[in-house]
Amino acid sequence: MKYQIKLLISILTIGILFTGCARRSYDTSDQLVLGISENLPLYSTDSFGENHTVIPDGESLADDNYKDTKAAVLLNDTTQEALVVHNAHDKIYPASMTKLMTGLLVIEAIEDGSLSLDETITLSHTVTFQENNVGASDLTKGCKVTVKNLLYGLLIRSYNDCGVLLAERIAGSEDAFVEKMNERAYELGATNTHFVNCHGLHSDDHYTTAYDLYLIFSEFIKHDLAYLIDSLTSYDFTYTDANGETRSVTLEATNGYISGEFQFPEGYSLGSWKSGTTTAAGNCLILEFVKDDTGDKYIAVIAGAEDRSTLYNDMTMLINTAK
């Protein structure tokens, strides 16, 4: 039922799409194409294979239409069957899909009681970035904001500074939090992943694979709070500025299906998701969806599309493959 409700909301609501980098084209030729870590559990005979779809190293499946993207994967998560496999284990840059792991650790901290959505954080410094045109909130030193607003800003609008502030709250520093991210990735079997920050801005040493993203995403979507946030088309991001004035900004989801920029295929219901875009990573999207007439759940990944239209055209093609 939650997928049907979400699809209805998505169709009826037209959001204002974040357009800062929406229509740029990217050169995605300079990607990491490295070998697979020996301990990546591709052929596991233990419980890993019982809980996840296993894709052997080097496998290609029904991928002729996806040669222009760096990676494309479609998995039936109900039957644990791979339907489309293109470069599933090649190393790619995840861009803001990184925030799936950041969000997962924040939600786990909330669930174990070490963090509260209602907790108010007072900024001791303004979070800045070396790159230009980085997606960030208007928060500055002295502002007060709740954990809830930071988490929603992180996942709905992909605010990079929200990730840093949450990381500092949980681990004391971003570097310490990143260690936790890498530890958690390893626990989930994502051993071809290495994070160096909590937001996904480019670093040559910050990488993952489409398959590892599937493993991380599979854990992320187990949590009701993750789904609740992803079901929103917009959110009023509220905080108190350094002068004590209440400020509110309406955030629109970066997902083009939710915003109404692209039509989600009929017969399917959209679940959780995360998009990402950097110059090096290209345009990326991971999402879950359900085929309405069978109830089967699928997970789809597109990474390294050269522009936004290609990303959503290819994702739509993946979804329509789930017949």
N, C-alpha and C positions, 0 to 999 in steps of 0.2 A: 504493500500500500504506500510505503514512503516514497518509492520511486514514481508511482503514478501521480502522487501529490506534487512531487518536485517537478515532473514534466509539465503538469498543468500550469504551475507557477511560471515556469520558464517560457511557455508559449504565450501566456497572457501579459507578461511583464517585459517591457522593452527598456533595457538599461542604457546608460550612457557609457560607451566603451572607452577604456583608457587608451588613448591614441598616441601617446608619446613616441612609441617606436613601432606602432602597429603595422605600418605599411612599408617599412624598410625591407630591403632585400639583403641577405647575408651571404657571405662567402663561407661555406662550411667545409671547404676542402681540407683545411688544416686540422684534422681530427686525430685523436689518438687511436691507433689500430695496433694493439699490443696483444701479447699472448695471454692466455687464461691462467690465473693462479692455480697452482697444483691442488690446493685444498678447496677449491670451489666445488660445492656438493652437487655436481651435475648428474651423477649416476648413483646417488645415495640409495642404500638399501634399508636405511632405518626410517624413522617416522617422518623425516623431511619429505621423502617421496610420497608419503601418504597424505601430506597436507598441502603440497604444492605441485603444480605442473612442472615436469622436468623437461628441459630442452638440452639435448646433447650439444657439446661444443662443435661448431662448424655446420650445424643443421640449417638448411634453408627450406622454406615451405611456402608455396603459393605467394612468392614475393616479387613476381615480375613487375607488378604495378608500383613498386615502392623503391625502385633503384635510385631515385633522385633524393631520397632521404637517407640519413645515416643509419637509422634503425627503425624498424616497425615490427610490432608484436601484437598478436591477438590471441588471447587464451580464453577458453571456456573454463571458468573457474569452478563451475558446478561439476562437470565431468572430468576436469583436469586434462583437457585436450588442447594441444596447440593447433591453431588453425592457420595463422600466418606467422612466419619467422623470417626476419631479415636482419642480419647482424646483431642477433640478440646478445652476444657476449663480447662484441667489440666495445672498447672503452669510448665513452662519449662524455661531453660536458653537460651537466644536468641543469645549469642555470637555476631558476627559482624552484624547480622540482626538488632541489635541496631542502626546501622548507617543509617537505613531508617529514623528514627526519627531525627537523627542529620542532615542528608541531607535535610529532609523536612524543618526544621527550617532555615537552611542556604538558601535554594531556596526561601522560603517565604520572608526572609530578603532581598534577591536580588530583588525580585519582588516588594516589597514595597518601594524600593529605599534607605533603610538604609545600604545597603551593595552593593558593585560593584564587578563583576567578575574581573575587571581590577585593583582593588586596590592592592597595594603591601604592604605586611606585613614584617617588619624586626623583626626577632626573638630576644627577650630580654633574652631568656634562652633556653637551650636544653631540650626538652621534654623527660623524662626518665620514665621507668616502672619497677616495682619490679619483674615482671616475666621475665624468660629467653625466648629467641627466639620469641619475640613479633614482629609482622609485623609493621615496621616503616620505614620511609624515612631516607635519609642521612642528613636531615636538622639539623643544630646545631646553637648555639647562634651566632648571627651576620649575618646569611643567610637572603636573601631577596627572597620572593616568592609571587606570586599573589594568590588571593582568588580562581581564576579559577583552578590553579594547585592543591591547597589544596583540593578543592571539588572533582576534578577528581581523585586525589590520594586516597581520602576517599572512593569513591564509586567503582572505577575500581579495585584498588589494595588492598583496605581495610586497608590503612595505619592508624594506631591508632593515631599517633602523629598529623596527619592532622586534625583529629576530635578535639583534644584538642586545637590546635591553632585556629581553627574556632570558637570553643566554647568561648575561651578567647576574641576573637575579638568581638563577638556579645554581650556577657553578662558580660565581665570583668573577669570572672573566670569560670572554669569548673563547680564548684558547683552551681553557679548562673544559668548557662546554663541548667544544669540537672533539676533544678526547672522548667524551661520553658518546658523541654521535658515532665515532668510528668504532667504539666498543659495541654499541648497540647494533650497528650494521653487521659486524662480525657475528654477533649472536644470532642474527636473523639469516645468516648464510650469505650475506652480500659481501663476499670476500674480495670482489673485484672493484670495490668502492673505496675511495679515500677522500675525506672532506678536509678542507683547510679553513673554512668559514661556515657560518650558520645560515647564509642567505643565498649563495650561489653565484655571486659576482665572480668574474673569471679569474682563474689561476690555473696554470698548466698542471699543477699537482692536485687539482680538485676535479675528480672524475668519478664515473660510475659506469654501469651498463644498463641496457634496457631490461635485462633479466633481473639485475639487482634492484632496479627501481620497482619491478613487479613484487619482489620479496618485501621491500620496505613498505610499499603501498598496501600490500595485503595485511600487514600488521596495523598500519594507520587506520584502515577502514573498519577494523574490528571495534572501534570506539565510537559510541553514540555521539559524543561531542563533535568529533570530526565530521560526521555526517550532517549534524545540525548546522554547523558553520557552512559547509559546502552547499547546503540546500538554499541558502539565502541569495537573492539577486542583488541586494544592497544592504548596507548597514550604516547606522549613524555613529561614526567614530567620535567619541566625546572625551574631552580632557579639560583640565584647568591650566591656563597659561601662567607664566611667571608672575603676572600681576594679579592673579586670583580671579581672572575672568573665565567663565565657562565658554568653551569653544566646541563646535560640532561640525563635522564634515561628512557628507554622505558618500560612502564608498560604493563603487559599482564593481561587480565581479569581473575579473579579467578573462573569464571563459566566454568565448564568442557565441557558444550555443545558448548560454544563459542570458547574455546581453541582447540577443535577438539579431546579432550581426550575421549569424549563420544558422540555417535551419537544421534542427536535430531530426534525424530520420524517424519517420512514423513507424510505429510498432515496437519501439524500444523506449525505455525509461532511464533517464540519466541519474547516476548516483554520485559518489564523491569524485574529486578531480584535483589536478594541479597543473597549471601552465607554467611556461618558462621561456624567456627570450634573452639572449645576449648575442653579441656579434660573433663570438666563437662557437656558441652552442646552436645558433640558428633558432628556429621556432619549434617549441616542444610542447607536448600535452600528454598527460596520462589520465585515464578516467575509467570508472566502472560503469557498467550499464546492464540492464536486464531486458531480455527478450520477453515481451509481454505475454505472448501466447504459450510459452513453455515455462517461464519463470527462471530459466537459466541465467546465471550471472556471468558476465564477461569482464575482462580487463584488457584495455587497449593502450598501446604506447606508440607515439610517433616522436622521433627525435631528429633534429638537424634538418628540418624543412627550410627551404631558402626564403620563404615569405609566409605571411599569415594565411593567405588564400590557399596555398599548397598544403599547409598544415591541416586546415579544416576540410579541404577536399579529400586529402588522404585519410583523415580520421573518419570522415563520413563513409568512405569506401570500406574501411576496416569494419565499421559498425554494420554496414549492409551485408558484409560477408557472413555475419552470424545468423545463418538461416537454418 
